Amino acid sequence: MWFGKAMLKRRTRMHLSELSNDLLDDIGVDPSAARREVKRFFWD
């Protein structure tokens, strides 16, 4: 169960990395914060 949730987090983070700066701004996420989030380990 925890592994499935960890993989979902990883996929979500990878999708976050594909967003443009304009889209990140639309959802209220700073590009540097998005980069930090993407670099996190999948179990984190």
C-alpha distance matrix in Angstrom:
0.0 3.8 5.4 5.3 6.6 8.8 10.1 11.0 12.8 14.6 15.7 16.9 18.8 20.3 21.6 23.0 24.9 26.6 28.1 31.8 33.3 34.7 31.3 29.8 32.8 32.3 28.9 30.2 28.6 30.9 30.8 30.6 27.7 25.9 26.7 25.4 22.1 21.8 22.6 19.7 17.2 13.8 12.2 15.0
3.8 0.0 3.8 5.5 5.1 6.1 8.7 9.9 10.6 12.4 14.4 15.3 16.5 18.5 20.1 21.1 22.8 24.9 26.4 30.0 31.2 32.8 29.7 27.8 30.8 30.6 27.1 28.1 26.2 28.3 28.1 27.6 24.7 23.1 23.8 22.2 19.0 19.0 19.5 16.4 13.8 10.7 8.6 11.3
5.4 3.8 0.0 3.8 5.4 5.0 6.2 8.6 9.8 10.5 12.3 14.2 15.2 16.5 18.4 19.9 21.2 23.1 25.1 28.7 30.1 32.0 28.9 27.2 30.5 30.4 27.2 28.4 26.2 28.0 27.4 26.9 24.4 22.4 22.7 21.4 18.4 17.6 18.0 15.4 12.4 9.1 8.0 11.4
5.3 5.5 3.8 0.0 3.8 5.4 5.1 6.2 8.7 9.8 10.6 12.3 14.2 15.3 16.6 18.4 20.1 21.6 23.4 27.1 28.8 30.3 27.0 25.7 29.0 28.5 25.3 26.9 25.1 27.3 26.7 26.8 24.2 21.9 22.6 21.8 18.5 17.6 18.7 16.5 14.1 10.4 10.3 13.1
6.6 5.1 5.4 3.8 0.0 3.8 5.4 5.0 6.3 8.7 9.9 10.5 12.3 14.3 15.4 16.5 18.6 20.4 21.7 25.4 26.7 28.1 24.9 23.2 26.3 25.9 22.5 23.9 22.1 24.4 24.3 24.3 21.4 19.4 20.5 19.4 15.9 15.7 17.1 14.4 12.7 9.1 8.7 10.7
8.8 6.1 5.0 5.4 3.8 0.0 3.8 5.4 5.1 6.3 8.8 9.9 10.6 12.4 14.4 15.3 16.8 19.0 20.7 24.2 25.4 27.3 24.4 22.4 25.6 25.8 22.5 23.5 21.2 23.1 22.5 22.1 19.5 17.5 18.0 16.8 13.6 13.1 13.9 11.2 9.1 5.4 5.4 7.9
10.1 8.7 6.2 5.1 5.4 3.8 0.0 3.8 5.4 4.9 6.2 8.5 9.8 10.5 12.4 14.1 15.4 17.0 19.1 22.7 24.5 26.3 23.3 21.9 25.3 25.3 22.3 23.8 21.5 23.4 22.3 22.4 20.1 17.6 17.9 17.5 14.3 12.9 14.1 12.3 10.3 6.6 8.3 10.8
11.0 9.9 8.6 6.2 5.0 5.4 3.8 0.0 3.8 5.4 5.2 6.1 8.6 9.9 10.6 12.3 14.4 15.7 17.2 21.0 22.7 24.1 20.8 19.5 22.9 22.5 19.4 21.2 19.3 21.6 21.0 21.5 19.0 16.4 17.5 17.3 13.7 12.8 14.9 13.2 12.2 8.7 10.3 11.8
12.8 10.6 9.8 8.7 6.3 5.1 5.4 3.8 0.0 3.8 5.5 5.1 6.1 8.6 9.9 10.4 12.5 14.6 15.9 19.4 20.6 22.3 19.3 17.4 20.7 20.7 17.5 18.7 16.5 18.6 18.1 18.3 15.6 13.2 14.4 13.8 10.1 9.7 11.8 9.8 9.4 6.5 8.3 8.8
14.6 12.4 10.5 9.8 8.7 6.3 4.9 5.4 3.8 0.0 3.8 5.4 5.1 6.2 8.7 9.8 10.7 12.9 14.9 18.4 19.9 22.1 19.3 17.6 21.1 21.5 18.8 20.0 17.3 18.8 17.5 17.6 15.5 12.8 13.0 12.9 9.8 8.0 9.7 8.7 7.9 5.2 8.5 9.5
15.7 14.4 12.3 10.6 9.9 8.8 6.2 5.2 5.5 3.8 0.0 3.8 5.4 5.0 6.2 8.6 9.9 11.0 13.1 16.8 18.9 20.6 17.6 16.6 20.2 20.2 17.7 19.6 17.3 19.1 17.7 18.6 16.8 13.5 14.1 14.9 11.8 9.7 12.2 11.9 11.6 9.0 12.1 13.2
16.9 15.3 14.2 12.3 10.5 9.9 8.5 6.1 5.1 5.4 3.8 0.0 3.8 5.4 5.1 6.2 8.8 10.1 11.2 14.9 16.6 18.0 14.8 13.6 17.1 16.9 14.1 16.0 14.0 16.2 15.3 16.5 14.3 11.2 12.7 13.4 10.0 8.9 12.1 11.7 12.4 10.2 12.9 13.0
18.8 16.5 15.2 14.2 12.3 10.6 9.8 8.6 6.1 5.1 5.4 3.8 0.0 3.8 5.4 4.9 6.4 9.0 10.3 13.7 14.9 17.1 14.4 12.5 16.0 16.7 14.1 15.3 12.5 14.0 12.7 13.3 11.4 8.2 9.1 9.9 6.7 5.1 8.5 8.6 10.0 8.9 12.0 11.4
20.3 18.5 16.5 15.3 14.3 12.4 10.5 9.9 8.6 6.2 5.0 5.4 3.8 0.0 3.8 5.3 5.1 6.8 9.3 12.7 14.8 17.0 14.6 13.3 17.1 17.8 15.8 17.3 14.5 15.6 13.5 14.5 13.5 9.9 10.0 11.7 9.3 6.4 9.4 10.6 11.5 10.5 14.1 14.2
21.6 20.1 18.4 16.6 15.4 14.4 12.4 10.6 9.9 8.7 6.2 5.1 5.4 3.8 0.0 3.8 5.3 5.2 6.9 10.7 13.1 14.6 11.7 11.2 15.0 15.0 13.3 15.5 13.3 15.0 13.3 15.1 14.1 10.3 11.4 13.6 11.1 9.0 12.5 13.6 14.9 13.5 16.8 16.7
23.0 21.1 19.9 18.4 16.5 15.3 14.1 12.3 10.4 9.8 8.6 6.2 4.9 5.3 3.8 0.0 3.8 5.4 5.5 8.9 10.4 12.3 9.7 8.2 11.9 12.5 10.6 12.2 9.7 11.2 9.7 11.6 10.4 6.7 8.5 10.7 8.5 7.2 11.0 12.2 14.4 13.8 16.8 15.9
24.9 22.8 21.2 20.1 18.6 16.8 15.4 14.4 12.5 10.7 9.9 8.8 6.4 5.1 5.3 3.8 0.0 3.8 5.6 8.2 10.0 12.6 10.9 9.5 13.2 14.5 13.3 14.4 11.4 11.7 9.1 10.6 10.5 6.8 6.9 9.9 8.8 6.4 9.6 11.9 14.1 14.2 17.6 16.7
26.6 24.9 23.1 21.6 20.4 19.0 17.0 15.7 14.6 12.9 11.0 10.1 9.0 6.8 5.2 5.4 3.8 0.0 3.8 6.6 9.6 11.6 9.7 9.8 13.3 14.1 13.6 15.4 13.1 13.7 11.0 13.4 13.6 10.0 10.4 13.6 12.5 10.1 13.2 15.5 17.4 17.0 20.5 20.0
28.1 26.4 25.1 23.4 21.7 20.7 19.1 17.2 15.9 14.9 13.1 11.2 10.3 9.3 6.9 5.5 5.6 3.8 0.0 3.8 6.6 8.0 5.9 6.3 9.8 10.4 10.3 12.2 10.4 11.3 9.3 12.4 12.6 9.2 10.7 14.0 12.9 11.5 14.9 17.0 19.4 19.0 22.2 21.2
31.8 30.0 28.7 27.1 25.4 24.2 22.7 21.0 19.4 18.4 16.8 14.9 13.7 12.7 10.7 8.9 8.2 6.6 3.8 0.0 3.8 5.3 5.3 6.2 8.6 9.9 11.0 12.3 10.9 10.9 8.6 12.1 13.2 10.6 11.7 15.2 15.0 13.9 16.9 19.3 22.1 22.2 25.4 24.1
33.3 31.2 30.1 28.8 26.7 25.4 24.5 22.7 20.6 19.9 18.9 16.6 14.9 14.8 13.1 10.4 10.0 9.6 6.6 3.8 0.0 3.8 5.5 5.0 6.1 8.6 10.0 10.2 8.8 8.0 6.2 9.9 11.3 9.7 11.1 14.3 14.6 14.4 17.1 19.5 22.6 23.1 26.0 24.2
34.7 32.8 32.0 30.3 28.1 27.3 26.3 24.1 22.3 22.1 20.6 18.0 17.1 17.0 14.6 12.3 12.6 11.6 8.0 5.3 3.8 0.0 3.8 5.4 5.0 6.3 8.9 9.8 9.8 9.9 9.4 13.1 14.0 12.5 14.5 17.5 17.4 17.4 20.4 22.4 25.5 25.6 28.4 26.7
31.3 29.7 28.9 27.0 24.9 24.4 23.3 20.8 19.3 19.3 17.6 14.8 14.4 14.6 11.7 9.7 10.9 9.7 5.9 5.3 5.5 3.8 0.0 3.8 5.3 4.9 6.5 8.6 8.7 10.1 9.8 13.6 13.5 11.4 13.9 16.7 15.8 15.7 19.1 20.8 23.5 23.2 26.0 24.4
29.8 27.8 27.2 25.7 23.2 22.4 21.9 19.5 17.4 17.6 16.6 13.6 12.5 13.3 11.2 8.2 9.5 9.8 6.3 6.2 5.0 5.4 3.8 0.0 3.8 5.4 5.3 6.1 5.1 6.5 6.6 10.2 9.8 8.0 10.9 13.4 12.6 13.1 16.3 17.8 20.9 20.9 23.4 21.5
32.8 30.8 30.5 29.0 26.3 25.6 25.3 22.9 20.7 21.1 20.2 17.1 16.0 17.1 15.0 11.9 13.2 13.3 9.8 8.6 6.1 5.0 5.3 3.8 0.0 3.8 5.4 4.9 5.7 6.6 8.0 11.4 11.2 10.6 13.5 15.6 15.2 16.3 19.3 20.6 23.9 24.1 26.4 24.2
32.3 30.6 30.4 28.5 25.9 25.8 25.3 22.5 20.7 21.5 20.2 16.9 16.7 17.8 15.0 12.5 14.5 14.1 10.4 9.9 8.6 6.3 4.9 5.4 3.8 0.0 3.8 5.5 7.7 9.9 11.3 14.7 14.0 12.9 16.1 18.2 17.1 18.0 21.4 22.4 25.4 25.1 27.3 25.3
28.9 27.1 27.2 25.3 22.5 22.5 22.3 19.4 17.5 18.8 17.7 14.1 14.1 15.8 13.3 10.6 13.3 13.6 10.3 11.0 10.0 8.9 6.5 5.3 5.4 3.8 0.0 3.8 5.8 9.1 10.9 13.8 12.2 11.0 14.6 16.1 14.5 15.8 19.2 19.7 22.6 22.1 24.0 22.0
30.2 28.1 28.4 26.9 23.9 23.5 23.8 21.2 18.7 20.0 19.6 16.0 15.3 17.3 15.5 12.2 14.4 15.4 12.2 12.3 10.2 9.8 8.6 6.1 4.9 5.5 3.8 0.0 3.8 6.6 9.5 11.9 10.3 10.3 13.9 14.9 13.9 15.9 18.8 19.3 22.5 22.5 24.2 21.7
28.6 26.2 26.2 25.1 22.1 21.2 21.5 19.3 16.5 17.3 17.3 14.0 12.5 14.5 13.3 9.7 11.4 13.1 10.4 10.9 8.8 9.8 8.7 5.1 5.7 7.7 5.8 3.8 0.0 3.8 6.4 8.4 6.6 6.6 10.1 11.1 10.4 12.4 15.1 15.8 19.2 19.6 21.5 18.9
30.9 28.3 28.0 27.3 24.4 23.1 23.4 21.6 18.6 18.8 19.1 16.2 14.0 15.6 15.0 11.2 11.7 13.7 11.3 10.9 8.0 9.9 10.1 6.5 6.6 9.9 9.1 6.6 3.8 0.0 3.8 5.5 5.2 6.3 8.8 10.0 10.6 12.4 14.6 15.9 19.5 20.6 22.6 19.9
30.8 28.1 27.4 26.7 24.3 22.5 22.3 21.0 18.1 17.5 17.7 15.3 12.7 13.5 13.3 9.7 9.1 11.0 9.3 8.6 6.2 9.4 9.8 6.6 8.0 11.3 10.9 9.5 6.4 3.8 0.0 3.8 5.4 5.0 6.3 8.7 9.8 10.6 12.6 14.7 18.3 19.5 22.0 19.6
30.6 27.6 26.9 26.8 24.3 22.1 22.4 21.5 18.3 17.6 18.6 16.5 13.3 14.5 15.1 11.6 10.6 13.4 12.4 12.1 9.9 13.1 13.6 10.2 11.4 14.7 13.8 11.9 8.4 5.5 3.8 0.0 3.8 5.4 5.1 6.3 8.7 9.9 10.9 12.9 16.6 18.5 20.7 18.1
27.7 24.7 24.4 24.2 21.4 19.5 20.1 19.0 15.6 15.5 16.8 14.3 11.4 13.5 14.1 10.4 10.5 13.6 12.6 13.2 11.3 14.0 13.5 9.8 11.2 14.0 12.2 10.3 6.6 5.2 5.4 3.8 0.0 3.8 5.4 5.1 6.2 8.7 10.1 11.1 14.8 16.4 18.2 15.3
25.9 23.1 22.4 21.9 19.4 17.5 17.6 16.4 13.2 12.8 13.5 11.2 8.2 9.9 10.3 6.7 6.8 10.0 9.2 10.6 9.7 12.5 11.4 8.0 10.6 12.9 11.0 10.3 6.6 6.3 5.0 5.4 3.8 0.0 3.8 5.4 5.0 6.2 8.7 10.2 13.7 14.6 17.1 14.8
26.7 23.8 22.7 22.6 20.5 18.0 17.9 17.5 14.4 13.0 14.1 12.7 9.1 10.0 11.4 8.5 6.9 10.4 10.7 11.7 11.1 14.5 13.9 10.9 13.5 16.1 14.6 13.9 10.1 8.8 6.3 5.1 5.4 3.8 0.0 3.8 5.4 5.1 6.4 9.0 12.5 14.1 16.8 14.8
25.4 22.2 21.4 21.8 19.4 16.8 17.5 17.3 13.8 12.9 14.9 13.4 9.9 11.7 13.6 10.7 9.9 13.6 14.0 15.2 14.3 17.5 16.7 13.4 15.6 18.2 16.1 14.9 11.1 10.0 8.7 6.3 5.1 5.4 3.8 0.0 3.8 5.5 5.3 6.7 10.5 12.7 14.7 12.1
22.1 19.0 18.4 18.5 15.9 13.6 14.3 13.7 10.1 9.8 11.8 10.0 6.7 9.3 11.1 8.5 8.8 12.5 12.9 15.0 14.6 17.4 15.8 12.6 15.2 17.1 14.5 13.9 10.4 10.6 9.8 8.7 6.2 5.0 5.4 3.8 0.0 3.8 5.5 5.5 8.9 10.2 12.3 9.9
21.8 19.0 17.6 17.6 15.7 13.1 12.9 12.8 9.7 8.0 9.7 8.9 5.1 6.4 9.0 7.2 6.4 10.1 11.5 13.9 14.4 17.4 15.7 13.1 16.3 18.0 15.8 15.9 12.4 12.4 10.6 9.9 8.7 6.2 5.1 5.5 3.8 0.0 3.8 5.5 8.2 9.2 12.3 10.9
22.6 19.5 18.0 18.7 17.1 13.9 14.1 14.9 11.8 9.7 12.2 12.1 8.5 9.4 12.5 11.0 9.6 13.2 14.9 16.9 17.1 20.4 19.1 16.3 19.3 21.4 19.2 18.8 15.1 14.6 12.6 10.9 10.1 8.7 6.4 5.3 5.5 3.8 0.0 3.8 6.5 9.0 11.6 10.2
19.7 16.4 15.4 16.5 14.4 11.2 12.3 13.2 9.8 8.7 11.9 11.7 8.6 10.6 13.6 12.2 11.9 15.5 17.0 19.3 19.5 22.4 20.8 17.8 20.6 22.4 19.7 19.3 15.8 15.9 14.7 12.9 11.1 10.2 9.0 6.7 5.5 5.5 3.8 0.0 3.8 6.4 8.3 6.4
17.2 13.8 12.4 14.1 12.7 9.1 10.3 12.2 9.4 7.9 11.6 12.4 10.0 11.5 14.9 14.4 14.1 17.4 19.4 22.1 22.6 25.5 23.5 20.9 23.9 25.4 22.6 22.5 19.2 19.5 18.3 16.6 14.8 13.7 12.5 10.5 8.9 8.2 6.5 3.8 0.0 3.8 5.5 5.3
13.8 10.7 9.1 10.4 9.1 5.4 6.6 8.7 6.5 5.2 9.0 10.2 8.9 10.5 13.5 13.8 14.2 17.0 19.0 22.2 23.1 25.6 23.2 20.9 24.1 25.1 22.1 22.5 19.6 20.6 19.5 18.5 16.4 14.6 14.1 12.7 10.2 9.2 9.0 6.4 3.8 0.0 3.8 5.5
12.2 8.6 8.0 10.3 8.7 5.4 8.3 10.3 8.3 8.5 12.1 12.9 12.0 14.1 16.8 16.8 17.6 20.5 22.2 25.4 26.0 28.4 26.0 23.4 26.4 27.3 24.0 24.2 21.5 22.6 22.0 20.7 18.2 17.1 16.8 14.7 12.3 12.3 11.6 8.3 5.5 3.8 0.0 3.8
15.0 11.3 11.4 13.1 10.7 7.9 10.8 11.8 8.8 9.5 13.2 13.0 11.4 14.2 16.7 15.9 16.7 20.0 21.2 24.1 24.2 26.7 24.4 21.5 24.2 25.3 22.0 21.7 18.9 19.9 19.6 18.1 15.3 14.8 14.8 12.1 9.9 10.9 10.2 6.4 5.3 5.5 3.8 0.0
